[in-house]
Amino acid sequence: MERRNVLKAMAAIGAVGIGATGRPVGAQQAWTPSKPVRIIVPVAGGTNDLLARLIGPKLSEVLGQPFIVENRPGAGGNIGADHVAKSEPDGHTLLIGYNGPIAVNVTLFKRMPYHPLKDLAPITLMVTAPQVLAVHPSVPADTVAELVRYIKERPGKLSYASIAVGSASHLTFEMFKSRAGLEIVHVPYRGSAPAVTDLLGGQVQAAFLVPGNALPYVPTKQLKLLATTGRKRFQGLPDLPTIAESGYPDFEAIAWIGLLAPAGTPQAAISRYHEEVTKILQMPEIRQKLVEIQFDVIGSTPEQFRDHIRKEIDLWGAVIKQTGATVE
């Protein structure tokens, strides 16, 4: 009887077989895409686009398929996010998600074509960054107090840019307006590139931007930075005060970027993307580029990212109700 069991076990092993790598041929293989993968960026240009184009080629190297970046801006990021939410959940469509379409718009918009937590599957929170308050050099202000005074002397005559309706740059300025009692016109754009272009040209006078979108223009004096939005001074800009230090206690607004897929995407695909993307974020050349544009690398688990989204929905929902921010 014992000999018969041993023979059965040997036969089972023979049926599975051993591959060239030493892994049993019948063993479960890690998930890989079977065709080109699209990475949807719901804004035009800027750090969201840059991050997609940093991780895309690395994912292609390790997973063996092209990763194609597609920009689908509009409606505060809702157009691109909704496209992903309604895509086939087969692991071949990914979303670069940020504050706006993932946490803010669910409260800001009266009608949403998708729900971030029901229709999208978090993979990883990739990076975070405080924002900087940037102004055109024609604005005669070198501090937050001077800017507030300048705006108050011209109620309704000045304007600020945001990278999209519902973005962190939009809601942060609305929060600042509310706290400082300002009248200044909101001009939304479809991405950071056109917003920064108009700020450089003086068509708008101010904006909250992630450091990577503003810092290149500071040495040439095309922009002035007045403050950051973190709870403490940003390591990359130690001489720049926070908004909280500048007379507005507890003022904090952090921008972030993460990776998501359509809800229903196989767990094997979510796990593989999480594994590979978090490795990519820690690659020295990738990490260096992200540090250069003043991002903090996170690389959370899918569960941690889901919890983060829930908290952000509550946080920005409260800001929207407090400030009375609306979609123009």
Contacts in CASP RR format, 6 or more apart in sequence:
PFRMAT RR
TARGET T0000
AUTHOR 0000-0000-0000
METHOD contacts of the structure
MODEL  1
MERRNVLKAMAAIGAVGIGATGRPVGAQQAWTPSKPVRIIVPVAGGTNDL
LARLIGPKLSEVLGQPFIVENRPGAGGNIGADHVAKSEPDGHTLLIGYNG
PIAVNVTLFKRMPYHPLKDLAPITLMVTAPQVLAVHPSVPADTVAELVRY
IKERPGKLSYASIAVGSASHLTFEMFKSRAGLEIVHVPYRGSAPAVTDLL
GGQVQAAFLVPGNALPYVPTKQLKLLATTGRKRFQGLPDLPTIAESGYPD
FEAIAWIGLLAPAGTPQAAISRYHEEVTKILQMPEIRQKLVEIQFDVIGS
TPEQFRDHIRKEIDLWGAVIKQTGATVE
16 24 0 8 1.000
16 25 0 8 1.000
16 26 0 8 1.000
16 27 0 8 1.000
17 24 0 8 1.000
17 25 0 8 1.000
17 26 0 8 1.000
18 24 0 8 1.000
18 25 0 8 1.000
19 25 0 8 1.000
30 268 0 8 1.000
30 272 0 8 1.000
31 266 0 8 1.000
31 268 0 8 1.000
31 269 0 8 1.000
31 271 0 8 1.000
31 272 0 8 1.000
32 63 0 8 1.000
32 64 0 8 1.000
32 65 0 8 1.000
32 272 0 8 1.000
33 63 0 8 1.000
33 64 0 8 1.000
33 65 0 8 1.000
33 91 0 8 1.000
33 92 0 8 1.000
33 269 0 8 1.000
34 65 0 8 1.000
34 92 0 8 1.000
35 65 0 8 1.000
35 92 0 8 1.000
36 65 0 8 1.000
36 66 0 8 1.000
36 67 0 8 1.000
36 68 0 8 1.000
36 92 0 8 1.000
37 59 0 8 1.000
37 63 0 8 1.000
37 65 0 8 1.000
37 66 0 8 1.000
37 67 0 8 1.000
37 68 0 8 1.000
37 91 0 8 1.000
37 92 0 8 1.000
37 93 0 8 1.000
37 94 0 8 1.000
38 67 0 8 1.000
38 68 0 8 1.000
38 69 0 8 1.000
38 70 0 8 1.000
38 92 0 8 1.000
38 93 0 8 1.000
38 94 0 8 1.000
39 52 0 8 1.000
39 55 0 8 1.000
39 56 0 8 1.000
39 67 0 8 1.000
39 68 0 8 1.000
39 69 0 8 1.000
39 70 0 8 1.000
39 94 0 8 1.000
39 95 0 8 1.000
39 96 0 8 1.000
40 70 0 8 1.000
40 72 0 8 1.000
40 80 0 8 1.000
40 81 0 8 1.000
40 83 0 8 1.000
40 84 0 8 1.000
40 93 0 8 1.000
40 94 0 8 1.000
40 95 0 8 1.000
40 96 0 8 1.000
41 48 0 8 1.000
41 49 0 8 1.000
41 52 0 8 1.000
41 69 0 8 1.000
41 70 0 8 1.000
41 71 0 8 1.000
41 72 0 8 1.000
41 96 0 8 1.000
42 48 0 8 1.000
42 72 0 8 1.000
42 73 0 8 1.000
42 74 0 8 1.000
42 76 0 8 1.000
42 77 0 8 1.000
42 78 0 8 1.000
42 79 0 8 1.000
42 80 0 8 1.000
42 81 0 8 1.000
42 95 0 8 1.000
42 96 0 8 1.000
42 97 0 8 1.000
42 98 0 8 1.000
42 101 0 8 1.000
43 49 0 8 1.000
43 71 0 8 1.000
43 73 0 8 1.000
43 74 0 8 1.000
43 76 0 8 1.000
43 77 0 8 1.000
43 98 0 8 1.000
43 163 0 8 1.000
43 164 0 8 1.000
43 167 0 8 1.000
43 190 0 8 1.000
43 191 0 8 1.000
43 192 0 8 1.000
44 71 0 8 1.000
44 73 0 8 1.000
44 190 0 8 1.000
44 191 0 8 1.000
44 193 0 8 1.000
44 194 0 8 1.000
45 71 0 8 1.000
45 191 0 8 1.000
45 192 0 8 1.000
45 193 0 8 1.000
46 163 0 8 1.000
46 191 0 8 1.000
46 192 0 8 1.000
46 193 0 8 1.000
46 213 0 8 1.000
47 192 0 8 1.000
47 210 0 8 1.000
47 212 0 8 1.000
47 213 0 8 1.000
47 257 0 8 1.000
47 293 0 8 1.000
47 295 0 8 1.000
48 96 0 8 1.000
48 97 0 8 1.000
48 98 0 8 1.000
48 192 0 8 1.000
48 257 0 8 1.000
49 69 0 8 1.000
49 71 0 8 1.000
49 96 0 8 1.000
50 293 0 8 1.000
51 96 0 8 1.000
51 126 0 8 1.000
51 127 0 8 1.000
51 257 0 8 1.000
51 290 0 8 1.000
52 69 0 8 1.000
52 96 0 8 1.000
53 69 0 8 1.000
54 280 0 8 1.000
54 286 0 8 1.000
54 289 0 8 1.000
54 290 0 8 1.000
55 67 0 8 1.000
55 126 0 8 1.000
55 259 0 8 1.000
55 277 0 8 1.000
55 280 0 8 1.000
55 281 0 8 1.000
55 286 0 8 1.000
56 67 0 8 1.000
56 69 0 8 1.000
57 67 0 8 1.000
58 276 0 8 1.000
58 280 0 8 1.000
58 283 0 8 1.000
58 286 0 8 1.000
59 67 0 8 1.000
59 273 0 8 1.000
59 276 0 8 1.000
59 277 0 8 1.000
59 280 0 8 1.000
60 66 0 8 1.000
60 67 0 8 1.000
62 276 0 8 1.000
63 272 0 8 1.000
63 276 0 8 1.000
72 79 0 8 1.000
72 80 0 8 1.000
72 83 0 8 1.000
73 79 0 8 1.000
73 80 0 8 1.000
73 164 0 8 1.000
73 190 0 8 1.000
73 191 0 8 1.000
74 80 0 8 1.000
74 164 0 8 1.000
74 190 0 8 1.000
75 165 0 8 1.000
76 100 0 8 1.000
76 101 0 8 1.000
76 105 0 8 1.000
76 164 0 8 1.000
76 165 0 8 1.000
76 166 0 8 1.000
76 167 0 8 1.000
76 188 0 8 1.000
76 190 0 8 1.000
77 100 0 8 1.000
77 101 0 8 1.000
77 105 0 8 1.000
77 164 0 8 1.000
78 101 0 8 1.000
78 105 0 8 1.000
78 109 0 8 1.000
78 112 0 8 1.000
78 113 0 8 1.000
78 114 0 8 1.000
80 95 0 8 1.000
80 101 0 8 1.000
81 95 0 8 1.000
81 97 0 8 1.000
81 101 0 8 1.000
81 102 0 8 1.000
81 114 0 8 1.000
81 116 0 8 1.000
81 120 0 8 1.000
82 113 0 8 1.000
82 114 0 8 1.000
84 93 0 8 1.000
84 94 0 8 1.000
84 95 0 8 1.000
84 120 0 8 1.000
84 260 0 8 1.000
84 261 0 8 1.000
84 262 0 8 1.000
85 113 0 8 1.000
85 114 0 8 1.000
85 119 0 8 1.000
85 120 0 8 1.000
85 262 0 8 1.000
85 263 0 8 1.000
86 114 0 8 1.000
86 119 0 8 1.000
86 262 0 8 1.000
87 93 0 8 1.000
87 262 0 8 1.000
88 262 0 8 1.000
89 121 0 8 1.000
89 261 0 8 1.000
89 262 0 8 1.000
89 263 0 8 1.000
89 264 0 8 1.000
89 265 0 8 1.000
89 266 0 8 1.000
90 265 0 8 1.000
90 266 0 8 1.000
90 269 0 8 1.000
91 261 0 8 1.000
91 262 0 8 1.000
91 265 0 8 1.000
91 266 0 8 1.000
91 269 0 8 1.000
91 273 0 8 1.000
93 261 0 8 1.000
93 262 0 8 1.000
94 123 0 8 1.000
94 259 0 8 1.000
94 260 0 8 1.000
94 261 0 8 1.000
94 273 0 8 1.000
95 120 0 8 1.000
95 259 0 8 1.000
95 260 0 8 1.000
95 261 0 8 1.000
96 257 0 8 1.000
96 258 0 8 1.000
96 259 0 8 1.000
97 257 0 8 1.000
97 258 0 8 1.000
97 259 0 8 1.000
97 260 0 8 1.000
98 167 0 8 1.000
98 168 0 8 1.000
98 255 0 8 1.000
98 256 0 8 1.000
98 257 0 8 1.000
98 258 0 8 1.000
99 166 0 8 1.000
99 167 0 8 1.000
99 168 0 8 1.000
99 171 0 8 1.000
99 255 0 8 1.000
99 256 0 8 1.000
99 312 0 8 1.000
99 316 0 8 1.000
100 108 0 8 1.000
100 164 0 8 1.000
100 166 0 8 1.000
100 167 0 8 1.000
100 168 0 8 1.000
100 316 0 8 1.000
101 116 0 8 1.000
102 116 0 8 1.000
102 120 0 8 1.000
102 258 0 8 1.000
102 260 0 8 1.000
102 309 0 8 1.000
102 312 0 8 1.000
103 116 0 8 1.000
103 309 0 8 1.000
103 312 0 8 1.000
103 313 0 8 1.000
103 315 0 8 1.000
103 316 0 8 1.000
104 166 0 8 1.000
104 167 0 8 1.000
104 168 0 8 1.000
104 170 0 8 1.000
104 171 0 8 1.000
104 312 0 8 1.000
104 316 0 8 1.000
104 317 0 8 1.000
104 320 0 8 1.000
105 112 0 8 1.000
105 165 0 8 1.000
105 166 0 8 1.000
106 112 0 8 1.000
106 115 0 8 1.000
106 116 0 8 1.000
106 313 0 8 1.000
107 313 0 8 1.000
107 316 0 8 1.000
107 317 0 8 1.000
107 320 0 8 1.000
107 321 0 8 1.000
108 165 0 8 1.000
108 166 0 8 1.000
108 171 0 8 1.000
108 316 0 8 1.000
108 317 0 8 1.000
108 320 0 8 1.000
108 325 0 8 1.000
108 326 0 8 1.000
108 327 0 8 1.000
109 327 0 8 1.000
110 327 0 8 1.000
114 120 0 8 1.000
116 309 0 8 1.000
116 313 0 8 1.000
117 306 0 8 1.000
117 309 0 8 1.000
117 310 0 8 1.000
117 313 0 8 1.000
118 263 0 8 1.000
119 262 0 8 1.000
119 263 0 8 1.000
120 260 0 8 1.000
120 261 0 8 1.000
120 262 0 8 1.000
120 263 0 8 1.000
121 260 0 8 1.000
121 261 0 8 1.000
121 262 0 8 1.000
121 263 0 8 1.000
121 264 0 8 1.000
121 265 0 8 1.000
121 270 0 8 1.000
121 302 0 8 1.000
122 258 0 8 1.000
122 260 0 8 1.000
122 302 0 8 1.000
122 305 0 8 1.000
122 306 0 8 1.000
122 309 0 8 1.000
123 258 0 8 1.000
123 259 0 8 1.000
123 260 0 8 1.000
123 261 0 8 1.000
123 270 0 8 1.000
123 273 0 8 1.000
123 274 0 8 1.000
123 277 0 8 1.000
123 302 0 8 1.000
123 305 0 8 1.000
124 258 0 8 1.000
124 259 0 8 1.000
124 273 0 8 1.000
124 274 0 8 1.000
124 277 0 8 1.000
124 278 0 8 1.000
124 298 0 8 1.000
124 299 0 8 1.000
124 300 0 8 1.000
124 301 0 8 1.000
124 302 0 8 1.000
124 305 0 8 1.000
125 256 0 8 1.000
125 257 0 8 1.000
125 258 0 8 1.000
125 298 0 8 1.000
125 299 0 8 1.000
125 300 0 8 1.000
125 304 0 8 1.000
125 305 0 8 1.000
125 308 0 8 1.000
126 257 0 8 1.000
126 258 0 8 1.000
126 259 0 8 1.000
126 277 0 8 1.000
126 281 0 8 1.000
126 297 0 8 1.000
126 298 0 8 1.000
126 299 0 8 1.000
127 256 0 8 1.000
127 257 0 8 1.000
127 258 0 8 1.000
127 281 0 8 1.000
127 290 0 8 1.000
127 295 0 8 1.000
127 296 0 8 1.000
127 297 0 8 1.000
127 298 0 8 1.000
128 254 0 8 1.000
128 255 0 8 1.000
128 256 0 8 1.000
128 257 0 8 1.000
128 295 0 8 1.000
128 296 0 8 1.000
128 298 0 8 1.000
129 210 0 8 1.000
129 211 0 8 1.000
129 212 0 8 1.000
129 254 0 8 1.000
129 255 0 8 1.000
129 256 0 8 1.000
129 294 0 8 1.000
129 295 0 8 1.000
129 296 0 8 1.000
130 211 0 8 1.000
130 228 0 8 1.000
130 229 0 8 1.000
130 230 0 8 1.000
130 234 0 8 1.000
130 253 0 8 1.000
130 254 0 8 1.000
130 255 0 8 1.000
131 168 0 8 1.000
131 169 0 8 1.000
131 172 0 8 1.000
131 208 0 8 1.000
131 209 0 8 1.000
131 210 0 8 1.000
131 211 0 8 1.000
131 228 0 8 1.000
131 229 0 8 1.000
131 253 0 8 1.000
131 254 0 8 1.000
131 255 0 8 1.000
132 208 0 8 1.000
132 209 0 8 1.000
132 210 0 8 1.000
132 211 0 8 1.000
132 214 0 8 1.000
132 215 0 8 1.000
132 225 0 8 1.000
132 226 0 8 1.000
132 227 0 8 1.000
132 228 0 8 1.000
132 229 0 8 1.000
132 237 0 8 1.000
132 240 0 8 1.000
133 144 0 8 1.000
133 147 0 8 1.000
133 176 0 8 1.000
133 206 0 8 1.000
133 207 0 8 1.000
133 208 0 8 1.000
133 225 0 8 1.000
133 226 0 8 1.000
133 227 0 8 1.000
133 228 0 8 1.000
133 229 0 8 1.000
133 243 0 8 1.000
134 199 0 8 1.000
134 206 0 8 1.000
134 207 0 8 1.000
134 208 0 8 1.000
134 209 0 8 1.000
134 214 0 8 1.000
134 223 0 8 1.000
134 224 0 8 1.000
134 225 0 8 1.000
134 226 0 8 1.000
135 141 0 8 1.000
135 147 0 8 1.000
135 205 0 8 1.000
135 206 0 8 1.000
135 223 0 8 1.000
135 224 0 8 1.000
135 226 0 8 1.000
136 199 0 8 1.000
136 200 0 8 1.000
136 201 0 8 1.000
136 202 0 8 1.000
136 204 0 8 1.000
136 205 0 8 1.000
136 206 0 8 1.000
136 223 0 8 1.000
136 224 0 8 1.000
137 221 0 8 1.000
137 222 0 8 1.000
137 223 0 8 1.000
137 224 0 8 1.000
138 202 0 8 1.000
138 205 0 8 1.000
139 147 0 8 1.000
139 150 0 8 1.000
139 205 0 8 1.000
139 206 0 8 1.000
139 224 0 8 1.000
140 146 0 8 1.000
140 150 0 8 1.000
141 147 0 8 1.000
141 149 0 8 1.000
141 150 0 8 1.000
141 224 0 8 1.000
141 226 0 8 1.000
142 224 0 8 1.000
142 226 0 8 1.000
143 226 0 8 1.000
143 246 0 8 1.000
144 226 0 8 1.000
144 227 0 8 1.000
144 241 0 8 1.000
144 243 0 8 1.000
144 246 0 8 1.000
144 247 0 8 1.000
144 248 0 8 1.000
145 246 0 8 1.000
145 247 0 8 1.000
147 206 0 8 1.000
147 226 0 8 1.000
148 180 0 8 1.000
148 182 0 8 1.000
150 158 0 8 1.000
151 158 0 8 1.000
151 180 0 8 1.000
151 182 0 8 1.000
151 183 0 8 1.000
151 184 0 8 1.000
152 181 0 8 1.000
152 182 0 8 1.000
152 183 0 8 1.000
155 182 0 8 1.000
155 183 0 8 1.000
156 183 0 8 1.000
156 184 0 8 1.000
156 185 0 8 1.000
158 184 0 8 1.000
158 185 0 8 1.000
158 205 0 8 1.000
158 206 0 8 1.000
159 184 0 8 1.000
159 185 0 8 1.000
159 186 0 8 1.000
159 187 0 8 1.000
159 203 0 8 1.000
159 204 0 8 1.000
159 205 0 8 1.000
160 173 0 8 1.000
160 184 0 8 1.000
160 185 0 8 1.000
160 186 0 8 1.000
160 187 0 8 1.000
160 204 0 8 1.000
160 205 0 8 1.000
160 206 0 8 1.000
160 207 0 8 1.000
160 208 0 8 1.000
161 169 0 8 1.000
161 187 0 8 1.000
161 188 0 8 1.000
161 189 0 8 1.000
161 195 0 8 1.000
161 196 0 8 1.000
161 198 0 8 1.000
161 199 0 8 1.000
161 204 0 8 1.000
161 206 0 8 1.000
161 207 0 8 1.000
162 169 0 8 1.000
162 170 0 8 1.000
162 173 0 8 1.000
162 186 0 8 1.000
162 187 0 8 1.000
162 188 0 8 1.000
162 189 0 8 1.000
162 195 0 8 1.000
162 207 0 8 1.000
162 208 0 8 1.000
163 169 0 8 1.000
163 170 0 8 1.000
163 189 0 8 1.000
163 191 0 8 1.000
163 192 0 8 1.000
163 195 0 8 1.000
163 209 0 8 1.000
163 213 0 8 1.000
164 170 0 8 1.000
164 188 0 8 1.000
164 189 0 8 1.000
164 190 0 8 1.000
164 191 0 8 1.000
165 188 0 8 1.000
165 327 0 8 1.000
165 328 0 8 1.000
166 188 0 8 1.000
166 325 0 8 1.000
166 327 0 8 1.000
168 208 0 8 1.000
168 253 0 8 1.000
168 254 0 8 1.000
168 255 0 8 1.000
168 256 0 8 1.000
169 192 0 8 1.000
169 195 0 8 1.000
169 207 0 8 1.000
169 208 0 8 1.000
169 209 0 8 1.000
169 255 0 8 1.000
170 186 0 8 1.000
170 188 0 8 1.000
170 325 0 8 1.000
171 253 0 8 1.000
171 316 0 8 1.000
171 319 0 8 1.000
171 320 0 8 1.000
171 323 0 8 1.000
171 325 0 8 1.000
172 208 0 8 1.000
172 229 0 8 1.000
172 253 0 8 1.000
173 184 0 8 1.000
173 186 0 8 1.000
173 206 0 8 1.000
173 207 0 8 1.000
173 208 0 8 1.000
174 186 0 8 1.000
174 319 0 8 1.000
174 320 0 8 1.000
174 323 0 8 1.000
174 324 0 8 1.000
174 325 0 8 1.000
175 251 0 8 1.000
175 253 0 8 1.000
175 319 0 8 1.000
175 322 0 8 1.000
175 323 0 8 1.000
176 182 0 8 1.000
176 208 0 8 1.000
176 243 0 8 1.000
176 248 0 8 1.000
176 251 0 8 1.000
177 183 0 8 1.000
177 184 0 8 1.000
177 323 0 8 1.000
178 322 0 8 1.000
178 323 0 8 1.000
178 324 0 8 1.000
179 248 0 8 1.000
179 251 0 8 1.000
180 248 0 8 1.000
184 205 0 8 1.000
184 206 0 8 1.000
186 328 0 8 1.000
187 198 0 8 1.000
187 203 0 8 1.000
187 204 0 8 1.000
188 328 0 8 1.000
189 195 0 8 1.000
189 198 0 8 1.000
192 209 0 8 1.000
192 210 0 8 1.000
192 213 0 8 1.000
195 204 0 8 1.000
195 207 0 8 1.000
195 209 0 8 1.000
196 207 0 8 1.000
196 209 0 8 1.000
196 213 0 8 1.000
196 214 0 8 1.000
196 217 0 8 1.000
198 204 0 8 1.000
199 205 0 8 1.000
199 206 0 8 1.000
199 207 0 8 1.000
199 223 0 8 1.000
200 217 0 8 1.000
200 222 0 8 1.000
200 223 0 8 1.000
208 229 0 8 1.000
208 253 0 8 1.000
210 255 0 8 1.000
210 293 0 8 1.000
210 294 0 8 1.000
210 295 0 8 1.000
211 228 0 8 1.000
211 234 0 8 1.000
211 236 0 8 1.000
211 237 0 8 1.000
211 293 0 8 1.000
211 294 0 8 1.000
212 293 0 8 1.000
212 294 0 8 1.000
212 295 0 8 1.000
214 223 0 8 1.000
214 225 0 8 1.000
215 293 0 8 1.000
215 294 0 8 1.000
217 223 0 8 1.000
218 224 0 8 1.000
218 225 0 8 1.000
225 237 0 8 1.000
225 240 0 8 1.000
226 240 0 8 1.000
226 246 0 8 1.000
227 240 0 8 1.000
227 241 0 8 1.000
227 242 0 8 1.000
227 243 0 8 1.000
227 245 0 8 1.000
227 246 0 8 1.000
228 234 0 8 1.000
228 237 0 8 1.000
228 240 0 8 1.000
228 241 0 8 1.000
228 242 0 8 1.000
228 243 0 8 1.000
229 242 0 8 1.000
229 243 0 8 1.000
229 251 0 8 1.000
229 252 0 8 1.000
229 253 0 8 1.000
229 254 0 8 1.000
230 242 0 8 1.000
230 243 0 8 1.000
230 244 0 8 1.000
230 252 0 8 1.000
230 253 0 8 1.000
230 254 0 8 1.000
231 242 0 8 1.000
231 244 0 8 1.000
231 252 0 8 1.000
232 242 0 8 1.000
233 240 0 8 1.000
233 241 0 8 1.000
233 242 0 8 1.000
233 245 0 8 1.000
234 240 0 8 1.000
234 294 0 8 1.000
236 294 0 8 1.000
237 294 0 8 1.000
242 251 0 8 1.000
243 251 0 8 1.000
244 250 0 8 1.000
244 251 0 8 1.000
244 252 0 8 1.000
256 298 0 8 1.000
256 308 0 8 1.000
256 312 0 8 1.000
258 305 0 8 1.000
259 273 0 8 1.000
259 277 0 8 1.000
261 269 0 8 1.000
261 270 0 8 1.000
261 273 0 8 1.000
270 302 0 8 1.000
274 301 0 8 1.000
274 302 0 8 1.000
277 299 0 8 1.000
278 299 0 8 1.000
280 286 0 8 1.000
281 287 0 8 1.000
281 290 0 8 1.000
281 297 0 8 1.000
281 298 0 8 1.000
281 299 0 8 1.000
282 297 0 8 1.000
287 297 0 8 1.000
290 297 0 8 1.000
291 297 0 8 1.000
300 308 0 8 1.000
319 325 0 8 1.000
END
